[in-house]
């Protein structure tokens, strides 16, 4: 395996110059940089990242903790972070907390041991011991999708409330006066804000609401939709607070012999890739996943470079995407 000394001798420069090219610690003339980079290729040089991080206190690896890697929205968000990080020369260690606070905390310990330069976090709740521990160790954190109150960290947050208002107003404009909502357990910002947006749009509309708790999974949406549609006065429309639960509701509608959207309109939230391929294609609220990943990575790398920067809270706009699962109220 070639060493940094071998590279320096092949390029005809000092070891210090090779180090500056590797670490970006000093400006190097373009012609000299080209000589060094050519030596890297010829000698098949691969820097020892662990040793390099010990010398420079910079490990070009970031951690990302998500609640559920099987949920397409989280998986697509993680891919957005990974793509943006790769472009900046960073690798990503992906951790799946399974919605468990204990598992989230244990992954935090593992990321500290791995000497990551920073962490992108989609938290399991409204508080996070992981964030507290990272801050204690001066490891930057950016929270995504779910804000953590009373925590001074950078954040990238979709417009959960506005998206839910838009989805509900669409159903009202289509003439629906009995609308169900499949929410999720309280205590997660995304779920709380989407339910608040639904209720805000319903207030003063003269419509009847029915809210049933799901769990942000297919099964939870399926069971909640069964409860809604088998009630004594079932709604003619359902707003599900994420696409997985909306897809579960689509399944129940089929089993109950209901035409969508002829008998029942359904709206989801997230615009996962599968939303375009359901039958009928799902009307939903789109979140700009690539933008979210790019912004989170940008904020984290800036924070790694300058911890003294003021905390930033970036909001990304959601957009209602009308497809085939919504229509006028049945006559």
N, C-alpha and C positions, 0 to 999 in steps of 0.2 A: 504494500500500500504506500503510495507516494505521500511524502510529508510536506509541510510548508517550506522546509529548507530545500527540498528537491525542486519545488515550484520556483523558488527564488533563484536557484542556480540556473534552471532551464531558461527563465525569462531574463536573466542577467540583471536582476534588481536585488535590493536588500529584503531580508525577511520582514522588516517593518513595513515596507511598501506593499508586500503581499497581504499583510495583516490589514492595512488600511483599505485595500481593495475589497477584502472579505467583509470587513465590519463597517465600512463607510465612515470611518472615524476621521478621515482627512481627505481633502481633494487630491486626486491623482491625475496627472496629465493623461489625456485620451490615448495617446500613443503608448504610454507605459501601461495603462489599464488593459489595452488590447493585447500587449505582450503577455501580461499575467493571465488574462482570460484564455489565451491560446495555450499557455502552459497547463492550465487546469484541464483542458480538453485532451491534450497530447498525453499527459500523465494520468488521466482519469482520476484526478484528485477529488476526494470527497472529504469535506471538513468534518471533524469530530464535533458534533453539535453539543454534546455534554461537556466536553472540555472547553469548548468555546464559550458556553454559557457561564461556566465557572470563572473564566478569565474576564469576561465582559459584563457579567451580571445581566445579560440579555439572552433569553431563550426564545427563538422565533417560533414558539408554539403557543397557541391559546386553547383554553378549554371551553367547551360548550355543554351546558346541562339543560336537557329538555325533559318534560314530564312523560312523554310517551312517543317512542320512535316509530310505533305502529300507526300513529295518527298522521295522515298525509300532510296536514298543515305544518306540524312540527318538523316532519322530515324535510319538507320543501324549504322551510325556514333555515334549517341546519345546512341544507345544500347551498342556499344563498350566502350564508356566512362562510362556508367552506370555499366557494368560488371566489368571493371577494378577498378572503385571507390568502388564498393561493396566489392571487395577482400581486399581493403585497409581500410575498415571500414568507408567509407564515403557514405552518401546519395546524391542524385542528384535532384535538382529542375530544371525541363525542361521548357524552355520558347520558344514560337514560335513567331518570329517577323513578319511573313507574308511578309518579304522583305521590311518592313516599317522602316525607320530610326527613326521616332517618337516612334513607338512601341518598337523598340530595346532600345531606351533611357529610356522609361518608365519602361521597365522590369529591366534595370540597377538599377533604383531607388528602385524597389521592392526587388531586390536581396540584396542591401545594407541594407534595412530595415530588411530583414530576417537574417542579420548577417552571410552571407555565408563566408566561408574561402577563396574562390577563384572562378574564373569564366573561363569556356571554351567557346570561342566565335567563331561562324562562322558568320562573319559580313555581313551586307547588301551591303557594298560598300568599297571604298578605304580609308575612314576615319571613325572614331568612337568616338563619344562623350562619349559613355559608357566606353571605355578604358581610356579616359582622366580622367573621374570621378573616376574610380576604382583606377587608379594610384595616384590620389590626396588623396585618403583615404587609400593608402597602401594595397589595396586588389589585390592579384596576378591575372593576366590574361594570358591565353594561347590562341592564335588564331590558328584556324585550317582551312585548305583548302584554305583560302584566306588571303594572307599577307597584312598587313597594313603598307605602306611605312611611313618612318619617325616616327615610333612608336617602342619604345624600350621594347618589350615584347617577351616572349618565343613563338615559333611558330612550328607547325607541318604541313608541306606542301608536297602534292603529286607532282610528276613530270608532271605537266600539259603539258608543252611544249614538252618534250620527248615523252609522250604518244600520243600526236596529230601527231607528226612526224612519229611515228611507224605506226599509223593507216593509214595515207595518203600514206606512202611508200608502204604499203601492196597493196593498190588500184593501185598504179602506177606499181608495180611489176606484178599485174594481167593483165596489159595491158590497163588500163583505161586512156584515154587522155582527157576526159571531166568529171570533178569531181565537184560536188556541195558541199558546206559546209553550214550547218545550225548552225549559231553562236547564240550569245545572246547579249543583250545590253552592250555597252562598259562601263567600269568603275568597273567591277568585275574581280579580278585577274584571277580566273579560266577560265572565258570566254575569256579574252584578251590573255592569254598564250596559250590556245588551238587554237585560231584563228591564232596566230603568228606561232605556230608549223605547222599548216596546210599550211600556206603561205610559210614558210621556205622550206618545203618538195616539194612544187609545183614549187618554183623558180628554173629555169634552167632545169626543167624536160620536157619542150616543151609541157606542157599540158595546157588546158583551165580551168580556175576556175570560179565558180559562187557562190558568197557568199550572203546568205539571212539571215536576222536577225530573230531569234525565241525568246523564252522567258524561256527556260529550262523546259517547261511544255509540256504535250502531245499535247494540242491544238496548241501551238506555233509551234511545229514540224510539225504538220499536215498542218497548213496553209502555212508554209514556203516550205514544200515539194510540195504542190499544185502549188505554184508559180514557183518552179524549174522545175517540170516535165511538166508543161504546157507552158514552154517557147519555143521559135522557134527552139532552138537547145538544147534539154534537155540532161543533163549529163547521163552517163551510171553508175555512182556511186555517192553515197552521204556519206559524213562524217558528222554526227550530233554530236555536242559538248556535248551531254549527252544522256543517254539511253532513257529518257522519250521522247525527240524529235525524236530519232531514231524509237521508237515504233509508234509515230505519222506518220512518213514517211512510215513505213511498211503498215499502214492502207491505206494511199493514193495510194501506189503501187497496193494494191489489188483492190481498187476502179477503178483504171485506167486500170486494166486488165494486169498489168505487173507481170511477174514471177520474184521472188527474190530467187536466184541470177541470173537466166537465162537472164533476161532483165536488171536488175538493182541490183547492190551491195550496201549494206548499212552497215555502221560501226557506233557504238555508243561509249560512254565513261562513265565509272563508274562501270560496271558489277554489277548492282543491281540484286537481286535474280530473278526478273521476266525475265531477259535477257535469261535465260536458257529455258524458257517456251514459248517464242514467237514462231510463226510459219511463217518462219523458225527461229530456234534459232539464237540469235543475236551475231554477231562478235562484240567485244567491247574491250575497254581498261580497265583493272581491277585495281581498287584501293584497297589496303589491309586495309579494314575498321577496322578490329579488331586491327591491328597494330597501325593504326592512333589513335583509341580510347585509347589504352594502353599507347602509347607514350605521348599523351596529358595529361592523368591523372597522369602519372609518373612525367612529368615536373611540373605540377601544385602542386602536393603534395610536391615535393622537394622544390619548391619556397615558399610554405607555411611554411615549416620547416626552411628554411634559405633564407630570402629575399636578402641577400648580394651576392648570387651566380651570376656569369656572365650570361647574356642572351644567350639562346640557340636557334638555328634554325635547326630543324631536317627535313631532306628531306626523303620521302619514295618513293620507286621505284614502278612505274606502269608497267603493263605487258599486252601485246596484247594477247587476247584470241580469237582464230579463231574458229568460229562455222559455221553455214549453210547459213548465209545471205550474204556471199561474194563469188565471183567466177570470172573466167576469163571474159574479155570483150566479149560481144556478137558479133558473126561474121555476 
